[in-house]
Amino acid sequence: MDRITRIKKMEECLNVSEKALDRATEALDELEKSMKAFDKLSKYYGSTLWMSDFEADEAGKLPEDLKRGVLSEDAAYNVIVGYRDMTVRMMRIAATLTENVLM
């Protein structure tokens, strides 16, 4: 590969890397801001309060126009598992970067 071709390819690598870093940083900023809400959700889901609210919904005691996805058995669980899976993925990416690039 000649010098000009190599520099052009490396410039592409730089641009892709910068864009990915910017987007990942924005996503992590948003994730950090959401952590209090996620903590509240994870403590609520499966608690006695959640069970009471779920039973009230099942008994038809809640307004029909009330959004209550949080009372579905899958929605909150899927978010909690999604956060766990994302965390494992982030740890793997961090380990790879640390081993192969940053050390």
MARLUM-780771 format. One line per 4 residues: number of its first residue (from 1); their letters; for each residue x, z, y of C-alpha. Coordinates in nm, 3 decimals, always signed. Layout:
BEGIN
NUM) a) X:Z:Y; ...;
END
This chain:
BEGIN
1) mdri) +0.000:+0.000:+0.000; +0.144:-0.095:+0.333; +0.172:+0.147:+0.624; -0.118:+0.004:+0.828;
5) trik) -0.356:+0.013:+0.531; -0.247:+0.369:+0.447; -0.301:+0.488:+0.805; -0.645:+0.324:+0.817;
9) kmee) -0.745:+0.491:+0.490; -0.615:+0.828:+0.607; -0.806:+0.787:+0.935; -1.122:+0.738:+0.727;
13) clnv) -1.037:+1.053:+0.532; -0.992:+1.243:+0.858; -1.327:+1.124:+0.992; -1.514:+1.208:+0.670;
17) seka) -1.348:+1.551:+0.655; -1.424:+1.633:+1.019; -1.787:+1.532:+0.983; -1.828:+1.735:+0.663;
21) ldra) -1.660:+2.038:+0.820; -1.886:+2.022:+1.127; -2.201:+1.994:+0.915; -2.091:+2.271:+0.678;
25) teal) -2.011:+2.500:+0.970; -2.356:+2.439:+1.119; -2.519:+2.508:+0.781; -2.320:+2.831:+0.738;
29) dele) -2.417:+2.942:+1.090; -2.783:+2.887:+1.000; -2.737:+3.066:+0.668; -2.581:+3.369:+0.837;
33) ksmk) -2.873:+3.385:+1.081; -3.121:+3.378:+0.791; -2.963:+3.660:+0.591; -3.185:+3.936:+0.733;
37) afdk) -3.497:+3.737:+0.645; -3.362:+3.662:+0.298; -3.278:+4.030:+0.242; -3.633:+4.130:+0.339;
41) lsky) -3.780:+3.863:+0.111; -3.567:+3.961:-0.187; -3.660:+4.329:-0.146; -4.031:+4.245:-0.106;
45) ygst) -4.055:+4.010:-0.403; -4.144:+4.210:-0.712; -4.189:+4.534:-0.519; -4.501:+4.749:-0.536;
49) lwms) -4.604:+4.608:-0.197; -4.572:+4.253:-0.328; -4.772:+4.343:-0.638; -5.044:+4.502:-0.425;
53) dfea) -5.060:+4.195:-0.201; -5.063:+3.967:-0.505; -5.351:+4.162:-0.660; -5.545:+4.152:-0.332;
57) deag) -5.501:+3.775:-0.329; -5.614:+3.746:-0.692; -5.923:+3.955:-0.609; -6.012:+3.726:-0.318;
61) klpe) -5.951:+3.994:-0.056; -5.733:+3.778:+0.169; -5.856:+3.520:+0.422; -5.871:+3.173:+0.272;
65) dlkr) -5.677:+3.019:+0.562; -5.385:+3.266:+0.524; -5.063:+3.102:+0.415; -4.944:+3.295:+0.113;
69) gvls) -4.680:+3.096:-0.066; -4.481:+3.418:-0.083; -4.741:+3.550:-0.326; -4.691:+3.267:-0.570;
73) edaa) -4.472:+3.380:-0.854; -4.242:+3.079:-0.821; -4.177:+3.025:-0.449; -3.982:+3.342:-0.368;
77) ynvi) -3.813:+3.344:-0.708; -3.696:+2.985:-0.659; -3.550:+3.072:-0.318; -3.370:+3.377:-0.455;
81) vgyr) -3.227:+3.182:-0.749; -3.139:+2.896:-0.512; -2.937:+3.134:-0.293; -2.759:+3.268:-0.602;
85) dmtv) -2.678:+2.918:-0.728; -2.559:+2.814:-0.383; -2.337:+3.122:-0.363; -2.174:+3.040:-0.697;
89) rmmr) -2.118:+2.683:-0.582; -1.965:+2.800:-0.252; -1.729:+3.031:-0.443; -1.617:+2.745:-0.667;
93) iaat) -1.556:+2.519:-0.368; -1.366:+2.796:-0.190; -1.152:+2.860:-0.499; -1.073:+2.490:-0.534;
97) lten) -0.979:+2.458:-0.168; -0.769:+2.773:-0.183; -0.584:+2.663:-0.497; -0.532:+2.299:-0.416;
101) vlm) -0.513:+2.269:-0.040; -0.479:+2.585:+0.158; -0.203:+2.765:-0.030;
END
